[in-house]
Amino acid sequence: MKHNSSAVSEVVGVLLMLTVTLLITGLVVVAVNGLNKNMDKPVTASVTASEISEDANNKYIIFDNTLGDSFTLDRIMISLGIYERPADNIIIYGSDTKRLKSYSGDGIVALGGRFRLLSDYEDRLGWDSFEISSGEHLDYALYDRRANALISKGSIVIP
């Protein structure tokens, strides 16, 4: 029987394949986790519509950040709907500085801070073709646009 000592054993071959597989898997994991570092942490806050008010120019809804993170208005999106008319809805983007105003004046809503959603009309609440009447329930949901996550939702009765 002839013995060949120059060949690589099967065990060493399996170990080499396993090492290469683990190395490739590790590179993939590092690449995926490296991409996640660029994603923003979602805003965690409790935002409630506290009142409907008006001044000399128009009506507006006041929202309060009662619990959680501070956020900038340009980061949020507000979905509005009417409970009594489910087909009626509109989305207001936080970057719309004509409609959304923070009380701080800098676009930041800190914990305990407030912001206003200004109506497009002087005598009633409405935005574009979306109008809501007295006695109806305005449903709202605030979303973090960067993280695509729900921040808070609720409902308020229009006086």
C-alpha positions in Angstrom: 0.0 0.0 0.0 1.3 3.3 -1.0 1.0 6.3 1.4 0.8 9.8 -0.1 1.8 12.4 2.5 1.6 15.5 0.3 -2.2 15.7 0.1 -4.2 17.9 2.5 -6.4 16.0 4.8 -10.2 16.2 4.6 -10.4 17.8 8.1 -8.1 20.7 7.1 -10.1 21.2 3.9 -13.4 21.4 5.9 -11.8 23.8 8.4 -10.6 26.1 5.6 -14.1 26.2 4.0 -15.7 26.9 7.4 -13.2 29.8 8.0 -13.9 31.4 4.6 -17.7 31.0 5.2 -17.4 32.7 8.7 -15.3 35.5 7.3 -17.8 36.2 4.5 -20.7 36.1 7.0 -18.8 38.5 9.4 -18.2 41.0 6.5 -21.9 40.9 5.6 -23.0 41.5 9.2 -20.6 44.4 9.6 -21.8 45.9 6.3 -25.5 45.7 7.3 -24.9 47.1 10.7 -22.8 49.9 9.3 -25.8 51.0 7.1 -28.1 51.0 10.1 -25.9 53.7 11.9 -27.2 56.2 9.4 -30.9 55.6 10.3 -32.4 58.0 12.8 -33.9 56.8 16.1 -37.6 57.3 16.0 -39.1 60.1 18.0 -40.8 58.8 21.1 -43.4 61.3 22.4 -46.9 61.7 23.6 -48.5 64.6 21.6 -52.1 65.6 22.2 -54.4 68.0 20.6 -55.4 70.1 23.6 -57.6 72.8 22.2 -59.1 74.6 19.2 -58.5 78.3 19.3 -58.6 81.4 17.1 -57.0 84.8 16.8 -57.8 87.7 14.6 -56.5 86.0 11.5 -57.6 82.3 11.7 -58.5 79.2 13.6 -55.9 76.7 14.7 -55.4 73.5 16.7 -52.9 73.5 19.6 -50.8 70.4 20.1 -48.9 69.7 23.3 -45.8 67.5 23.7 -46.7 66.1 27.1 -44.2 63.2 27.4 -41.0 62.1 25.6 -38.5 63.4 23.1 -38.1 66.9 21.7 -38.5 67.0 17.9 -38.4 69.5 15.0 -41.6 70.2 13.1 -39.9 69.4 9.7 -39.5 65.8 10.9 -43.2 65.1 11.5 -46.2 64.5 9.3 -49.8 64.8 10.6 -52.6 62.6 9.2 -56.0 64.1 9.8 -59.4 62.4 9.4 -63.0 62.8 10.4 -64.6 60.1 12.5 -68.0 60.7 11.0 -66.7 60.7 7.4 -63.9 58.1 7.1 -63.3 58.8 3.4 -62.2 62.4 4.2 -58.6 62.8 5.2 -55.5 64.9 4.5 -51.8 64.8 5.3 -50.0 67.9 6.6 -46.2 67.9 6.4 -44.1 69.5 9.2 -42.0 71.3 6.6 -45.2 73.4 5.7 -44.2 76.5 7.8 -47.4 78.3 6.6 -49.5 75.8 8.5 -47.4 74.6 11.4 -45.8 76.9 13.9 -44.0 76.1 17.1 -44.5 78.4 20.1 -40.7 78.6 20.6 -40.5 80.1 17.1 -37.5 78.0 16.0 -39.5 74.9 14.8 -38.4 72.8 17.8 -41.1 71.3 20.1 -39.4 70.4 23.4 -40.9 68.4 26.2 -43.8 70.5 27.5 -43.7 72.6 24.3 -46.6 73.4 22.0 -47.2 73.9 18.3 -50.1 75.2 16.3 -51.7 73.7 13.2 -53.2 76.8 11.4 -56.3 76.5 9.3 -56.3 77.7 5.7 -59.5 79.6 6.4 -60.3 82.5 8.8 -63.8 81.4 9.8 -63.5 77.6 10.0 -61.1 74.7 10.3 -59.9 73.3 7.1 -56.9 72.6 4.8 -57.3 72.6 1.0 -60.6 70.8 0.3 -60.6 69.1 3.8 -63.0 70.9 6.1 -64.4 69.9 9.5 -67.6 71.2 11.1 -68.6 71.8 14.7 -69.5 68.7 16.6 -67.4 66.4 14.4 -64.5 64.4 15.8 -61.1 65.2 14.3 -58.8 62.1 14.4 -55.1 62.8 14.1 -51.9 60.8 13.9 -48.4 62.2 14.1 -45.7 60.3 12.3 -41.9 60.5 12.3 -41.1 61.0 8.6 -37.4 59.9 8.9 -38.0 56.7 10.8 -41.5 56.0 9.3 -42.9 55.4 12.7 -46.1 56.5 14.5 -45.4 59.1 17.3 -48.9 59.6 18.7 -52.5 59.6 17.8 -55.8 60.8 19.2 -59.1 62.6 18.6 -60.6 65.9 19.5 -64.2 67.2 19.2 -64.6 70.4 17.2 -66.6 72.9 19.3 
